[in-house]
């Protein structure tokens, strides 16, 4: 199976880095039937965390964040790569982008335990269209 590469939009929230902050918005997502393609959380400095959401339906996510009282920023753009796991697959995409002078700002991936993988690549927004052309999207 060949990989598929999709243009995706993501949103983010900045919250206090304390127990339950991610849970709060995830709970509201569940209550609003928000299907998340991806969720990533990481620290920003000493006392804050950034929560990144890739929703199937952006409007549902916006409503959940509003009801939760959490400011949501975006949309911003990234790429989702999915396919069959094989040795060296991720480096191929990084080599293509690096060869075109495009910096990968962040990346997050996992396998599905059944031979498939999903991988999100974030690039500078100013480089997004160039990256899309380089990746053949």
Backbone as CSV, one residue per row, in Angstrom:
resi,resn,N_x,N_y,N_z,CA_x,CA_y,CA_z,C_x,C_y,C_z
1,UNK,0.840,-1.184,0.000,0.000,0.000,0.000,0.882,1.242,0.000
2,UNK,0.641,2.148,-0.904,1.387,3.399,-0.967,0.899,4.336,0.136
3,UNK,1.758,5.264,0.497,1.371,6.242,1.514,0.413,7.261,0.911
4,UNK,-0.426,7.818,1.765,-1.253,8.948,1.371,-0.787,10.150,2.180
5,UNK,-0.766,11.282,1.531,-0.381,12.531,2.187,-1.555,13.484,2.031
6,UNK,-2.000,14.020,3.154,-3.142,14.936,3.134,-2.747,16.274,3.744
7,UNK,-3.315,17.321,3.191,-3.231,18.633,3.820,-4.239,18.605,4.971
8,UNK,-3.820,19.056,6.128,-4.726,19.104,7.265,-4.655,20.474,7.922
9,UNK,-5.700,20.795,8.647,-5.718,22.003,9.458,-5.723,21.592,10.915
10,UNK,-5.002,22.347,11.718,-4.999,22.083,13.151,-5.239,23.380,13.900
11,UNK,-5.668,23.208,15.122,-5.931,24.321,16.024,-5.151,24.053,17.295
12,UNK,-4.871,25.107,18.052,-4.177,24.887,19.312,-4.720,25.799,20.397
13,UNK,-4.490,25.361,21.613,-4.856,26.133,22.801,-3.645,26.163,23.713
14,UNK,-3.480,27.247,24.412,-2.432,27.368,25.430,-3.145,27.345,26.781
15,UNK,-2.754,26.415,27.625,-3.398,26.249,28.929,-2.337,26.174,30.022
16,UNK,-2.772,26.347,31.256,-1.861,26.163,32.379,-1.422,24.708,32.425
17,UNK,-0.163,24.505,32.772,0.395,23.153,32.851,0.084,22.586,34.235
18,UNK,-1.122,22.053,34.351,-1.549,21.467,35.622,-2.513,20.312,35.329
19,UNK,-2.694,19.442,36.279,-3.565,18.281,36.063,-4.981,18.687,35.646
20,UNK,-5.491,18.029,34.622,-6.874,18.202,34.216,-7.138,19.202,33.109
21,UNK,-6.156,19.982,32.707,-6.403,21.007,31.683,-6.703,20.371,30.327
22,UNK,-5.937,19.405,29.903,-6.217,18.721,28.629,-7.529,17.957,28.743
23,UNK,-7.728,17.314,29.861,-8.956,16.553,30.084,-10.193,17.414,29.903
24,UNK,-10.118,18.649,30.382,-11.270,19.553,30.299,-11.727,19.723,28.849
25,UNK,-10.806,20.059,27.958,-11.201,20.267,26.567,-11.519,18.943,25.877
26,UNK,-10.802,17.879,26.206,-11.106,16.567,25.623,-12.511,16.107,26.022
27,UNK,-12.890,16.407,27.249,-14.233,16.056,27.715,-15.295,16.806,26.907
28,UNK,-15.064,18.094,26.657,-15.994,18.879,25.862,-16.004,18.384,24.414
29,UNK,-14.862,17.944,23.904,-14.818,17.364,22.554,-15.704,16.130,22.487
30,UNK,-15.606,15.294,23.483,-16.420,14.087,23.526,-17.904,14.440,23.580
31,UNK,-18.257,15.406,24.411,-19.657,15.811,24.557,-20.223,16.407,23.267
32,UNK,-19.348,17.022,22.438,-19.786,17.624,21.175,-19.534,16.699,19.981
33,UNK,-19.213,15.438,20.250,-18.959,14.446,19.185,-17.868,14.886,18.223
34,UNK,-16.801,15.475,18.773,-15.672,15.895,17.953,-14.753,14.692,17.753
35,UNK,-14.607,14.272,16.506,-13.683,13.192,16.194,-12.315,13.812,15.915
36,UNK,-11.325,13.448,16.725,-9.972,13.978,16.556,-9.127,12.994,15.756
37,UNK,-8.530,13.491,14.691,-7.585,12.697,13.909,-6.281,12.589,14.680
38,UNK,-5.952,13.666,15.399,-4.733,13.683,16.196,-4.907,14.671,17.342
39,UNK,-4.259,14.354,18.454,-4.171,15.254,19.595,-2.745,15.162,20.122
40,UNK,-2.109,16.303,20.304,-0.748,16.349,20.829,-0.682,17.437,21.892
41,UNK,-0.037,17.147,23.004,0.148,18.134,24.067,1.625,18.163,24.457
42,UNK,2.129,19.366,24.723,3.533,19.489,25.127,3.719,20.778,25.919
43,UNK,4.757,20.797,26.768,4.992,21.987,27.594,5.516,23.160,26.762
44,UNK,5.143,24.359,27.207,5.642,25.601,26.620,6.152,26.430,27.790
45,UNK,7.438,26.426,27.998,7.991,27.132,29.144,7.720,26.375,30.433
46,UNK,7.743,27.112,31.538,7.625,26.502,32.865,6.195,26.183,33.292
47,UNK,5.232,27.044,32.919,3.901,26.916,33.509,2.765,26.738,32.514
48,UNK,3.089,26.568,31.233,2.050,26.463,30.213,2.231,25.197,29.386
49,UNK,1.152,24.775,28.754,1.183,23.663,27.805,0.437,24.081,26.557
50,UNK,0.858,23.535,25.425,0.139,23.741,24.174,-0.573,22.440,23.826
51,UNK,-1.850,22.570,23.494,-2.657,21.438,23.078,-2.970,21.620,21.597
52,UNK,-2.536,20.692,20.761,-2.801,20.738,19.322,-3.894,19.736,18.975
53,UNK,-4.854,20.197,18.195,-5.989,19.374,17.794,-6.106,19.342,16.278
54,UNK,-6.223,18.149,15.725,-6.539,17.984,14.304,-7.931,17.349,14.263
55,UNK,-8.959,18.182,14.061,-10.326,17.658,14.093,-10.794,17.213,12.712
56,UNK,-11.718,16.287,12.713,-12.384,15.918,11.470,-13.344,17.044,11.056
57,UNK,-13.945,17.708,12.044,-14.898,18.788,11.802,-14.491,19.989,12.663
58,UNK,-13.938,21.007,12.018,-13.420,22.174,12.744,-14.505,22.920,13.513
59,UNK,-15.705,23.010,12.952,-16.774,23.755,13.618,-17.159,23.113,14.950
60,UNK,-17.211,21.796,14.991,-17.523,21.106,16.248,-16.441,21.380,17.288
61,UNK,-15.175,21.384,16.862,-14.080,21.676,17.798,-14.193,23.097,18.337
62,UNK,-14.492,24.043,17.475,-14.637,25.441,17.912,-15.748,25.579,18.950
63,UNK,-16.864,24.888,18.733,-17.973,24.942,19.688,-17.582,24.317,21.024
64,UNK,-16.850,23.211,20.984,-16.410,22.559,22.219,-15.486,23.474,23.003
65,UNK,-14.553,24.131,22.318,-13.620,25.036,22.992,-14.357,26.234,23.585
66,UNK,-15.319,26.752,22.852,-16.102,27.882,23.347,-16.862,27.488,24.614
67,UNK,-17.498,26.327,24.587,-18.238,25.867,25.764,-17.319,25.591,26.947
68,UNK,-16.092,25.193,26.661,-15.124,24.916,27.723,-14.464,26.193,28.239
69,UNK,-14.691,27.314,27.541,-14.079,28.577,27.948,-12.595,28.627,27.644
70,UNK,-12.183,27.911,26.607,-10.766,27.853,26.230,-10.593,28.539,24.887
71,UNK,-9.633,29.478,24.814,-9.337,30.156,23.555,-8.636,29.183,22.623
72,UNK,-9.139,29.101,21.404,-8.595,28.215,20.387,-7.996,29.074,19.285
73,UNK,-6.788,28.753,18.849,-6.107,29.511,17.804,-5.995,28.646,16.558
74,UNK,-6.084,29.277,15.407,-5.972,28.556,14.154,-7.137,28.928,13.261
75,UNK,-7.260,28.276,12.137,-6.517,27.079,11.774,-5.127,27.394,11.249
76,UNK,-4.252,26.435,11.452,-2.926,26.427,10.852,-2.845,25.153,10.027
77,UNK,-1.817,25.040,9.225,-1.730,23.923,8.285,-0.559,23.003,8.596
78,UNK,-0.785,21.724,8.313,0.253,20.702,8.465,-0.044,19.604,7.441
79,UNK,0.704,18.520,7.522,0.508,17.383,6.625,0.334,16.113,7.441
80,UNK,-0.566,15.255,6.985,-0.767,13.942,7.581,-0.339,12.897,6.553
81,UNK,0.609,12.055,6.943,1.076,10.967,6.085,0.648,9.664,6.740
82,UNK,0.000,8.812,5.969,-0.446,7.517,6.477,-0.079,6.438,5.469
83,UNK,0.222,5.263,5.983,0.532,4.172,5.076,0.991,2.930,5.807
84,UNK,1.595,2.055,5.046,2.108,0.806,5.580,3.514,1.037,6.114
85,UNK,3.741,0.550,7.306,5.026,0.715,7.963,6.127,0.001,7.169
86,UNK,7.236,0.703,6.972,8.429,0.069,6.403,9.658,0.848,6.840
87,UNK,10.749,0.164,6.954,11.988,0.761,7.435,12.413,1.927,6.540
88,UNK,12.684,3.071,7.142,13.191,4.226,6.416,12.143,5.128,5.798
89,UNK,10.869,4.822,5.977,9.824,5.604,5.321,9.841,7.069,5.761
90,UNK,10.025,7.323,7.031,9.968,8.711,7.504,11.149,9.535,7.014
91,UNK,12.306,8.917,6.955,13.485,9.659,6.508,13.329,10.110,5.056
92,UNK,12.607,9.355,4.248,12.395,9.744,2.855,11.701,11.101,2.760
93,UNK,10.700,11.308,3.595,9.982,12.577,3.560,10.839,13.721,4.101
94,UNK,11.591,13.447,5.141,12.482,14.476,5.681,13.565,14.839,4.669
95,UNK,14.087,13.857,3.960,15.105,14.127,2.936,14.540,14.991,1.808
96,UNK,13.332,14.693,1.374,12.701,15.498,0.322,12.574,16.952,0.754
97,UNK,12.052,17.150,1.953,11.840,18.514,2.437,13.172,19.236,2.670
98,UNK,14.124,18.563,3.285,15.435,19.184,3.524,16.107,19.534,2.197
99,UNK,15.989,18.649,1.219,16.569,18.905,-0.096,15.975,20.123,-0.777
100,UNK,14.738,20.456,-0.428,14.072,21.642,-0.978,14.287,22.869,-0.098
101,UNK,15.089,22.716,0.960,15.361,23.841,1.860,14.230,24.143,2.825
102,UNK,13.396,23.145,3.101,12.245,23.336,3.991,12.530,22.686,5.336
103,UNK,12.396,23.457,6.399,12.618,22.963,7.749,11.352,22.316,8.303
104,UNK,11.491,21.130,8.842,10.385,20.495,9.559,10.437,21.045,10.976
105,UNK,9.431,21.828,11.349,9.393,22.473,12.675,9.070,21.491,13.778
106,UNK,8.203,20.529,13.455,7.814,19.520,14.435,7.246,18.326,13.678
107,UNK,7.253,17.180,14.348,6.699,15.966,13.758,6.205,15.071,14.889
108,UNK,5.187,14.269,14.577,4.618,13.375,15.570,4.045,12.175,14.840
109,UNK,4.415,10.990,15.275,3.913,9.818,14.583,3.768,8.619,15.495
110,UNK,3.061,7.631,14.974,2.895,6.381,15.699,2.534,5.290,14.703
111,UNK,2.700,4.047,15.121,2.178,2.955,14.294,0.862,2.502,14.905
112,UNK,0.109,1.749,14.143,-1.208,1.328,14.629,-1.202,-0.068,15.235
113,UNK,-0.033,-0.684,15.326,0.063,-2.018,15.898,-0.334,-3.129,14.935
114,UNK,-0.721,-2.745,13.709,-1.133,-3.726,12.705,-0.375,-3.557,11.393
115,UNK,0.733,-2.805,11.431,1.543,-2.626,10.231,1.366,-1.297,9.529
116,UNK,0.528,-0.437,10.064,0.332,0.880,9.464,0.888,1.973,10.357
117,UNK,1.005,3.169,9.806,1.511,4.295,10.587,0.766,5.568,10.216
118,UNK,0.849,6.551,11.091,0.367,7.904,10.847,1.442,8.866,11.316
119,UNK,1.660,9.942,10.576,2.752,10.863,10.865,2.307,12.265,10.484
120,UNK,2.460,13.195,11.381,2.126,14.583,11.089,3.413,15.396,11.021
121,UNK,3.511,16.204,9.974,4.655,17.100,9.782,4.173,18.544,9.828
122,UNK,4.837,19.333,10.638,4.569,20.764,10.706,5.749,21.494,10.070
123,UNK,5.473,22.410,9.179,6.501,23.253,8.567,6.113,24.707,8.803
124,UNK,7.050,25.624,8.573,6.702,27.038,8.662,5.547,27.314,7.712
125,UNK,4.593,28.086,8.164,3.418,28.366,7.345,3.798,29.037,6.024
126,UNK,4.872,29.843,6.034,5.334,30.488,4.804,5.874,29.481,3.799
127,UNK,6.280,28.309,4.262,6.821,27.255,3.389,5.788,26.192,3.025
128,UNK,4.560,26.355,3.470,3.554,25.297,3.339,3.297,24.896,1.880
129,UNK,3.074,25.855,1.013,2.784,25.525,-0.389,3.990,24.897,-1.070
130,UNK,5.167,25.390,-0.765,6.388,24.796,-1.330,6.539,23.356,-0.824
131,UNK,6.243,23.133,0.452,6.317,21.790,1.014,5.274,20.877,0.366
132,UNK,4.087,21.394,0.137,3.048,20.610,-0.510,3.490,20.158,-1.895
133,UNK,4.080,21.069,-2.653,4.573,20.720,-3.989,5.703,19.692,-3.893
134,UNK,6.586,19.859,-2.918,7.702,18.931,-2.739,7.204,17.537,-2.378
135,UNK,6.140,17.480,-1.579,5.582,16.189,-1.168,4.606,15.622,-2.191
136,UNK,4.285,16.403,-3.216,3.377,15.923,-4.255,1.926,15.943,-3.851
137,UNK,1.564,16.881,-3.000,0.172,16.993,-2.545,-0.536,18.080,-3.339
